[in-house]
Amino acid sequence: MTILLTGASGVVGLPTLRALTEDHDVVVVEGRRAVQHSGITVRGDLRAPHLGLDDRTWSALTRDVDTVVHCAGVVDFGIDDASTRAVNVDGVRHIVELSRDASARLVHVSTAFVGQPVIPDVTGGLATMHPGAYIASKRDGEDLVRSSGLDWTIVRPSIVCGDSETGEISELQGLHTLVRAFLRGTLPVVLCEDALQYDFVPCDVVARSIATVVNHPRQYDREHVWVTSGAAALDIDSLVAVLVDEATRLGIAVDAPRRLHPDVFQRLWKPAFFDLLDPASQTKFANLLASVANLFNTSPFPTSLGSGPLPPAQTAGTIERSARLTARHLVERSPGAYPVLQSA
């Protein structure tokens, strides 16, 4: 089978490339970052019609490709809506066009958060980073896939963390933002109404799930595959407890952040602390609080893991291990970034 893969330099695409090349010929559409790949690579632009490819390259792809795996996308909450939609909506439209011209099956990687309501701004307007445009763009991208008339599967991972064995990841993600701030002592509070879940799953588990979907086209035709921890996901209190323990093992002195209701933040904490900061510091801290709060899920995600040929379901043990590996990976990556590091 010949597979066209987008986003091969990303946190999902890179391990997916490794998983797919074990059994298939993979053509990589290379975007803004170079990809180390022994097979065919073409440079394209998702935002452009025909991916910015010349007619000869487009014709060759549509002649040879059997399955398109679309992992590329914008996940940055801080960029403008138009730039987000240019990739996450227009880019999907162009991938659908390529898949249709190739009579190819489309495996589209979305996000589990399309099934959740957008959490309101917990900082009262101080943050400049919000997930609303991102989630809306992913929903619209899914709509394009479902209405395409193609054979399709939509894969919905939750927050993606590092490899389940090493903790390694090509680019830091939402869980890393939380853990890094925690280890640095710059996250004194977490804004949420209850002990909400923080669902994350290792990048290699996502990659193996995508490879399984590719290898079982009939079983997953026109299906939504949820690659999440589901009901086993840790709530924020449990996650903090694991991180406190791991920080102690690493020789880092930390204080557990307080879980604070957004109303209490507005009435008491903001006037006593936030208003004393300069505007730039207010925005930076508000964006940190919002980035963490926006990745809670208000109810457990469904999960497809553990069913059929997909990888096993996540358990409390595997999830805790991923949290600990995340902390270790951050410290190994930048040991000097944690001034509170003490000799164990």
C-alpha positions in Angstrom: 0.0 0.0 0.0 1.2 3.5 -0.8 0.3 6.1 1.9 0.6 9.9 1.7 1.3 11.4 5.1 1.1 15.0 6.2 2.5 16.4 9.4 5.3 13.9 9.6 7.5 16.2 11.6 4.9 16.7 14.4 4.2 15.0 17.7 1.7 12.6 16.1 3.1 12.5 12.6 6.7 11.5 13.4 5.9 8.3 15.4 3.1 7.6 12.8 5.7 7.8 10.0 7.8 5.2 11.9 4.8 3.0 12.4 3.6 3.1 8.8 7.0 2.6 7.2 7.2 -0.9 8.8 4.6 -2.2 6.3 4.0 0.4 3.7 5.5 2.8 1.1 5.1 6.3 2.6 5.1 9.5 0.6 5.7 12.5 3.0 4.3 15.9 2.3 6.9 18.1 3.9 5.8 21.5 5.3 7.7 24.1 7.2 10.1 21.6 8.9 12.3 19.1 7.2 11.6 15.4 7.7 14.2 12.6 7.8 12.7 10.0 5.5 14.3 7.4 3.3 11.3 7.3 0.9 9.7 9.9 -1.3 9.3 13.4 0.1 7.5 16.3 -1.6 7.3 19.9 -0.3 3.8 21.3 -0.1 1.6 23.9 1.5 -1.7 22.8 3.0 -3.1 26.3 2.6 -2.7 26.3 -1.2 -4.9 24.6 -3.8 -3.3 21.4 -4.9 -1.0 21.8 -1.9 1.0 24.2 -4.0 2.3 21.2 -6.0 2.9 21.4 -9.8 0.6 19.4 -12.1 3.2 16.7 -12.7 3.6 16.0 -8.9 -0.1 16.2 -8.2 -0.8 13.7 -11.1 1.8 11.3 -9.8 0.4 11.4 -6.3 -3.2 10.9 -7.3 -2.1 8.0 -9.5 0.0 6.1 -6.9 -1.5 6.9 -3.5 -4.0 4.4 -1.9 -4.5 6.0 1.5 -4.0 9.6 2.8 -3.1 10.0 6.5 -3.6 13.7 7.5 -1.8 14.5 10.7 -0.9 18.1 10.0 -2.6 21.0 11.7 -2.3 24.1 13.7 -2.6 23.6 17.5 -1.4 27.0 18.7 -4.1 28.8 20.6 -2.2 32.1 20.3 -2.3 32.7 16.5 -5.1 34.5 14.7 -8.3 32.8 13.6 -7.6 33.2 9.9 -4.2 31.5 10.1 -5.8 28.6 12.1 -8.5 28.1 9.6 -6.2 28.4 6.6 -4.6 25.1 7.8 -7.3 23.3 9.8 -10.1 24.0 7.4 -8.8 25.0 4.0 -6.0 22.5 4.4 -8.5 19.7 5.0 -10.5 20.8 2.0 -7.3 20.5 -0.1 -6.5 17.1 1.4 -10.1 15.9 0.6 -9.6 17.1 -3.0 -6.4 15.1 -3.3 -8.0 12.0 -1.8 -10.9 12.3 -4.1 -8.7 12.7 -7.2 -6.7 9.6 -6.1 -9.8 7.6 -5.2 -8.0 7.1 -1.9 -9.2 6.5 1.6 -8.7 9.3 4.1 -7.6 8.9 7.7 -8.0 12.3 9.3 -6.5 13.1 12.7 -8.7 15.5 14.7 -8.9 16.0 18.5 -11.1 14.6 21.3 -11.9 18.1 22.3 -14.4 18.5 19.4 -16.8 16.6 21.7 -16.4 19.0 24.6 -17.9 22.5 25.2 -15.4 25.3 25.1 -14.4 26.3 28.6 -15.1 30.0 29.1 -12.2 32.4 29.8 -11.4 31.7 33.4 -9.1 34.7 33.6 -11.9 37.3 33.1 -10.4 38.6 29.8 -6.8 38.8 30.8 -5.6 35.9 28.7 -5.0 36.3 24.9 -4.8 32.5 24.2 -8.1 30.8 23.8 -9.1 27.4 22.3 -12.4 28.4 20.8 -11.1 29.1 17.2 -9.0 26.0 17.2 -11.8 23.7 18.3 -14.2 25.3 15.9 -11.7 24.8 13.1 -11.3 21.1 14.0 -15.0 20.6 14.0 -15.3 22.2 10.6 -12.5 20.1 9.3 -14.3 16.9 10.5 -17.5 18.1 8.7 -15.6 18.4 5.5 -14.3 14.8 5.8 -17.7 13.4 6.7 -19.4 15.1 3.8 -16.7 14.2 1.3 -18.2 11.0 0.0 -14.8 9.3 0.6 -14.0 6.3 2.6 -12.8 7.9 5.8 -11.9 7.4 9.4 -11.5 10.2 11.9 -9.0 9.7 14.8 -9.6 11.7 17.9 -6.6 11.8 20.3 -6.8 13.7 23.6 -3.7 15.7 24.9 -0.6 14.0 23.4 2.3 13.4 25.7 5.7 11.7 25.1 6.6 8.2 24.2 5.2 5.6 26.6 8.6 4.1 27.3 11.0 7.1 27.1 8.8 10.2 27.5 10.5 11.7 24.4 8.4 14.0 22.1 9.3 16.1 19.1 7.6 19.3 20.4 6.3 20.2 23.9 2.6 20.0 24.3 -0.2 21.1 26.8 0.8 18.6 29.5 4.4 19.8 29.3 3.2 23.4 29.9 1.5 22.3 33.1 4.3 20.1 34.3 7.1 22.6 33.5 5.3 25.4 35.3 4.7 23.1 38.2 8.4 22.1 38.5 9.5 25.7 38.2 7.1 26.9 40.9 5.4 29.3 38.6 1.9 27.7 38.8 0.6 28.6 42.3 -3.1 27.9 41.3 -5.1 25.9 38.9 -8.4 27.4 37.8 -11.2 24.9 37.6 -14.6 24.4 39.3 -14.1 20.8 40.3 -11.4 18.1 40.2 -11.8 17.8 36.4 -10.0 15.1 34.4 -6.8 15.8 32.5 -6.8 13.2 29.7 -3.5 12.5 28.0 -2.2 9.7 25.9 1.4 8.8 24.7 2.3 9.8 21.1 3.3 6.2 20.2 -0.1 4.9 21.3 -1.7 7.4 19.0 0.7 6.4 16.2 -0.1 2.7 16.6 -3.8 3.4 16.6 -3.5 5.3 13.3 -1.5 2.4 11.8 -4.1 0.0 13.0 -6.8 2.0 11.4 -4.8 2.1 8.1 -4.3 -1.7 8.2 -8.0 -2.4 8.9 -9.9 -0.2 6.4 -13.2 -2.1 6.5 -13.4 -2.3 10.3 -13.0 1.4 10.7 -14.7 2.7 7.6 -16.7 5.9 8.5 -15.8 5.5 12.2 -14.6 7.9 14.9 -11.7 6.3 16.7 -11.2 7.9 20.2 -7.5 7.6 21.3 -7.9 8.7 24.9 -7.5 7.5 28.5 -11.3 7.7 28.9 -12.7 7.0 32.4 -9.2 6.0 33.6 -7.9 9.6 33.1 -6.4 11.2 36.2 -8.3 14.2 37.7 -6.2 17.3 38.4 -5.8 16.5 42.2 -4.5 13.0 41.4 -2.2 14.3 38.7 -0.8 16.9 41.1 -0.2 14.3 43.7 1.8 12.1 41.2 3.9 15.1 40.1 4.6 16.2 43.7 5.9 12.6 44.4 8.0 12.6 41.2 9.4 16.0 41.9 10.5 14.8 45.3 12.2 11.8 43.6 14.0 14.1 41.2 15.2 16.2 44.1 13.1 19.2 43.3 11.3 21.1 46.1 7.8 22.0 45.0 4.6 23.3 46.5 1.4 21.8 45.1 -0.7 24.4 43.3 -4.1 25.2 44.8 -7.2 24.3 42.9 -9.2 27.6 42.7 -12.7 28.2 41.5 -12.7 30.9 38.8 -15.1 33.0 40.8 -12.8 33.1 43.8 -10.0 34.0 41.5 -12.0 37.0 40.2 -13.2 38.2 43.6 -10.1 37.6 45.8 -7.0 36.4 44.1 -6.9 38.7 41.1 -7.2 42.0 43.1 -4.7 40.8 45.7 -2.1 39.6 43.2 -2.8 40.1 39.5 -3.5 43.9 39.7 0.0 44.4 41.2 1.7 43.0 38.0 2.7 45.0 35.0 0.4 44.4 31.9 3.0 42.1 30.1 3.3 39.9 33.2 -0.4 39.8 33.7 -0.9 38.6 30.1 1.9 36.0 30.4 0.6 34.6 33.7 -3.1 34.7 32.5 -2.1 32.7 29.4 -0.4 30.1 31.5 -3.5 29.7 33.7 -5.8 29.6 30.7 -3.6 27.2 28.8 -3.8 24.7 31.7 -7.5 25.3 32.4 -8.5 24.9 28.7 -7.2 21.3 28.6 -9.5 19.9 31.2 -12.4 17.8 30.0 -15.7 18.4 31.6 -16.8 14.8 31.4 -14.8 11.6 30.6 -14.0 11.1 26.9 -15.1 8.0 25.2 -12.2 5.7 24.3 -11.7 3.1 21.5 -8.5 1.7 23.0 -8.7 -1.9 24.1 -11.3 -2.8 21.5 -10.5 -5.0 18.5 -7.0 -4.7 17.1 -6.3 -1.2 18.6 -3.7 -0.8 21.4 -4.7 -1.7 24.9 -6.7 0.7 27.0 -4.8 3.1 29.2 -4.8 2.2 32.9 -4.1 4.2 36.1 -0.6 2.7 36.1 0.2 3.6 32.5 -1.2 7.1 32.9 0.8 7.7 36.1 4.0 6.4 34.3 3.4 8.9 31.5 3.1 11.8 33.9 6.3 10.8 35.6 8.1 10.3 32.3 7.0 13.8 31.3 8.6 15.3 34.4 11.8 13.4 33.9 12.0 14.3 30.2 11.6 18.0 31.0 14.3 17.9 33.6 16.7 16.0 31.4 16.0 18.3 28.5 16.7 21.5 30.4 18.2 20.8 33.8 19.3 24.4 34.4 15.7 25.6 33.9 14.7 24.5 37.4 16.5 26.8 39.9 14.8 25.0 42.8 16.6 21.7 41.9 18.2 20.4 45.0 20.7 17.6 45.5 18.8 14.4 46.2 
